[in-house]
């Protein structure tokens, strides 16, 4: 029995000794900065290109770190559109609402304003009320998905913030929306 215990301890010690630790790979620019060959002064003309490339890489990294600003991420889409005189979230926009709700649940310190809008048909008071109903509809959908009330503010701009001012159906459709604005963005 002692031999089995000693054997098990030795096996465990061997496995621990052989375990590898994942090494975090440094970005290429950081490795080049540490290289003695690169420390020699480069020609003046080459320096602006390096700083521009580093700035571009830093901007790309910021976009990849912030899904709200990544144009390839659904979270960069910020408008939920509605049918004429309706305040129900359309089926085609449910995945967008779900994605924003999932983000808010995962980031409990994040806050969002849901800005309801309407086209310019109808009275000013009616459009303010319709914009509010639309923003509340999106809020309720997010609440059902687990978002805390404290993270969501609803506001209505009615017809005051149009995206388009032509008197066409296509233009009015752009104005019937709720905009999702994260705190610190406006």
N, C-alpha and C positions, 0 to 999 in steps of 0.2 A: 504494500500500500504506500509506503514511503517513497519507493521508486517511482510509482505512478504520479504522486504529488510533485516530486522533484522534476520528473520528466515534463509535467504540465507547466510548471513554473518556468523551466528552461525554454520550452516551446513558446510560451507567451513572451518571454524576454527576447527571444530570437525574432519573433514577429514584430515586436515593437521596434527593435533595432533596425530591422529591414524596411520598416514603413517609410514611405517617401512623403515629403511635404511639397505641395504644389508651390512653385516659385512664381511670384507675380512678375509677368514680363513687362519691362519698362518700354514706353513708347520709343520709337526709333530716334526721334529728336533728342530725347534725354540720353540715350546711349551715345549718340554722336557728340553731345556736349561734353561727356566725360572722356572721350577719346583724346589722347595727347596729340594725335595728328591733326585734329580739328581745332585745337586750341591756338594754333598759329593764326595770325591775323589774315583774314581773307581780304581780297581786293574790295575796295569801296563799292563797286558796282554790284557785287554779288550779295552784299548785306541786305538791301531792301527786299530782294527776292526771298531770302530766307525768312525775314520777319513777316512778309505777306503770306508765305506758305504756312508759317506757324500760326498766324492769326486765323487763316482759313481753317486749319486743322482744329484750332480751339473752338471756332464757331460750329464746325461739324460735330465736335464732341458735345458741346452744349445742347445742340438739337437732339443728338442721340440720347442724352441724359434726361431731357425734358420731353416726354411724349406729347405734351400739350402743344408744342411748337413744331413737332415733326410732321411735315406735310404728308408723309406716308402712313401716319397713324390716324385712326378714326377720331381720336380725341382732338385733332386739329380742326375738325368740322364742328362748327358752333351754332348752326341754325337748324331749328325744327320747324318745318312748314306745315300750314294748316289749310284745309279747304275753306271756301267762302262761308262766312258766318258760322264757323264750327270751332269747337275748342277741344275736340278729341285728338289725341296723338295718333297719327296715321301709322299703320303697320310698317310702312317702309322706313319710318324714323325710330322705331322701337330699338333696333340695335344701337343706334347712336345714343339714345337716352340710357340704355343699359351700360354702354361703355363709360359714359360720364359718371353714372351711379357707381359702377365698380371702382373707378378711380377715386371717387370721393370716399367710399367705404375704406379703401386701402390707405387713404391719406386723410385721417380725421381732423387734421389742422387746416385743410384746404376749405375755402369757402367760395360759394358761387352765387352770382346774381342771375336770375332768370328774367330777362327783359321781354315782356309781351308786346307785340306790335299788331297793328291792323292796317288794312288799306284805307284810303280816304273816303270810301263810300259809307254813308251813315253819319249820324251826328257825332260830334266830338265826345260827348258823354258816353254814347253807346260804344264807340271805338275804344275808349279808355277801359270800360267794363269788359269788353271782349278781350282786349290785350291782357287784362288781369286774369280772366278765366283761363286763358291759354297758358300763362305762366304758372298758375296754380295746377293745371292739368299735368304739366311736366314735373312739377314738384311732387305731386301725389304719386306719379309713376316712379320717381326716384325714391320716395319714402318707402314704397312697397318693396323696393329692391335693397332696402337697408340703410339708406342715407339718413343721417340725423337731421332733424329740423333746424338745428342751430347752424348747420352748414349751408343752408339755402335761404336766400332772400328773393322774394318775388316783387316785381315792379311792372307797371304798365306805362308804355309811352303812347299807346293808342296809335294815332296816325302821325305823331310828331317826329318820328325818326324813319322816314321812308328810305328805301334803298333805290327806289326808282320813282320818277314822278310823271311818267307818261300815263295817259288814260287808256291803257290796254290791259287785257286780261293777264298777259304774261308779266307785265309790270306789277299789277295788283297782287299777283301770286307771290312775287318776291317780298312784298311788304307784309304778308300774312304769316308771321313767324314768331318764334321765341328764340332769342339769342342767349347763349350760355357764356357768361363772362366770369372768369375766375378773378378773385380779389388780387389787386395789384396789376391788372392788365389794362385798365381803362384810364 
